Amino acid sequence: MAVAALLLWLCTAAVGSYLLATSVRSGNTDPAPSAPGESVQVPAEHAAAAGTDPASASAFSAPAPQRPARAKDLFDPPSLQRAKSEPLPGLKELAEFAHPALAMIGVGFWLGYVVSHDRLFAVIGLGVLLGAICAGLSWFTANTRAARRAAAADADSGTDSGTGTRGAPPLAASPRLLILHAAGAALTLLFAVLIAVRA
């Protein structure tokens, strides 16, 4: 049963690695910010659709970004300004690092239990697994809140995030893969608890 738990843990980690790789690949889609005085080129078809003259619409001024509240934040890029405005800044980044790191450390301890059958390795592996699950839930919660804030900002500004104007949501993952990863984690936790109690 310990080997089955190890294999299930590794399969769950493989799905999580795929989710992490796809979210990293699609996560940096924010358009490059323009300076407050720079003009932005508008394609002729967008200008025609808006009912304006393409020649006059080709060089309009972009709206000035909001000024930071403090003088020392004046040169922060927009992504850093968004990160600083979060309720708990850095929580998403901490969970994004801690979740896979704790999962791999836990796999190491569980592998130690499989090889040696020492109960101490099973208990430590179970504790690390609980920490990894808590970090994963925190990461999911932070991403969900960030997606809601982005959707609310899109609704306030009148833009649609589906058009690519503000980038992809913070967690652009398949719901099926998320459910598969969560189910694998739950089954792994169940097996680990049963083995640690029985050992």
N, C-alpha and C positions, 0 to 999 in steps of 0.2 A: 504494500500500500504506500510505503514511503517513496518508492520509485515512481508510482503512478502520480503522486502529488508533485514530485520533481518534474516529471514530463508535462503535467498540466501547467505548472508554474512557468516552464520554459515556453510552452505554446502561448500562454497569456502574455509573456514578455515579448514574444515575436510579434503578436498582434499590436501590442503597445509600441514596439519599435517602428512598425509600419505607420501607425497613427502619428507618431512623433515626426517621422521623416516627411510624411505628406503635409503635416501642419507647418513644419519649418519651410518647406518648399513654397507653400501658398500663403504663408503668413506675412511676408514682406512685400505687399502689393500697394502700399501707399504711394501716390504720385509724388514726384519730386516737388518740394515747395518752391514757389517763386518768390522773389523779393517783392516788397510792397509796391514799388514803382514800376516793376517790369510789366510789359504788355504780353498778353497771351494770344496766340494765334487761334482763330476759330475757323474750322473748315467751312467752305462755302455752302455745303449742303445743310450744315447746322444753322448757318445764318439765314439761308433761304427758308428753312423750316420755321425759324423764329419770326420771319416776316421782316427782317432788317436787310439793309443793303450789305452785300458781302464785302465791299470795299471799306465801308465804315466800321463793320463789325470785326475786321481782321486784327485790329489793334486796340482793344479795350483794356482798361486797367483792371487787374484782378483785385478783389476785395482785400483790404489790408487785414492781416491776421490779428487776432486779439492780443493786446499788450499783456505781458506777464505782470503779475501783481507786484513782484519785487524787482528791484533794479539788477540784482545779481542773476536773475533768471532771464535777462533780456536776450541773451544769445543762445538760449536753449532751443534745440530743434522741436518741431511739433510733437514728435513721438515722446520726447522726454517731458514736455509740458503735460501731455495726457497721462503719462505714468505718475507724475507728481500730483495730479489732481485726483488720483484714485483714493478711495477711503483708507486702504492699507497699502501704501506704495511698496512695491517689491514683493508682495505676496505671490503674485502669479509667477514671477521669475524664480522665487525660492522654491515654490512647489514644482515648477517645471524642471528644476535641477534635482530636487530631493526625491521625487517620485521614482524616476528610473534608477537613481543611485541607490536608494534604499532597496529597491526590488532586486538589483544585482547583488548587493551585499547579502540580502536574505537568501538568494539562490546559493551563494557560496556557503552560508551556514547550513542550509538544508542539504547540500551536497556532502558537507562534513558529517551530518547525521546519517545520510544514506551509507556512507563508507564505514563510519565507525560505530554506528548505533548507540552513540552516547546521547543521553536524554538532554544534556545541557545544550548541545547544538540544536536540537529540535525546539527547545524553549526559546533560545535566542533567535532562531530563524522565525518562529511564530511572532515574537515581539517586533522584529524588523519588518515582517510582512504587515502587521497592523499599522506600523508607522508609514509604510509605503502606501497602504490603502487610504490612510488619513490624508497623506500628501496628495494622492490622486484625486480624492474628493474635493480638497481645497482648490486644486488646480482647475477641476471641472467647474466648480462654483465661481471662481474668479473669471474664467473664460465666459461663462454664461452671463455674469453681470456685465462684463465688458461688451458683449454682443448686444445686450439690452440697452446699454448707454449709447452705443454707436447707432442703434436703430432709432433711439429717441432723438439723438442729434441729427440724424438724417431726416426724421419727420419734422423737426423744428426748422431745419434749413431748407426743406422742400426738395431734397435730393433723394435718390433711390440708391441704396447700397448695391442692388442687383445690377446697376448700370456700370459699376466700376468707378464711380466718382469718388468714393471714399474708401475703396479697397474691400477686401474680403473680411468677413467676421473673424474675430480672434481665433475661433476654433472651427476651421472648415473641414470637418471630418464626417465620414459616413456614419449615420446613426446606427446602422447595423453593426459596424465594426466597434463602435463604442459599447453597444449592448453586449457583443461577443467578449470584449475585453473585460467588462464589468462582471459578466457571468463567469468567466474564467477565474477572475480574482475571487469571487464569492465561493466558487467550488474549491479553489486552492486553499482559501481560509478554512473552509469546512474540513477538508482533509487534514490540514495542519493541526487544527484544534483536536480532532479525533485521535491523531497519532500522538500529539504531545500529551494528551490526557492518558492514553493507553500505555505509553512507553514507560 
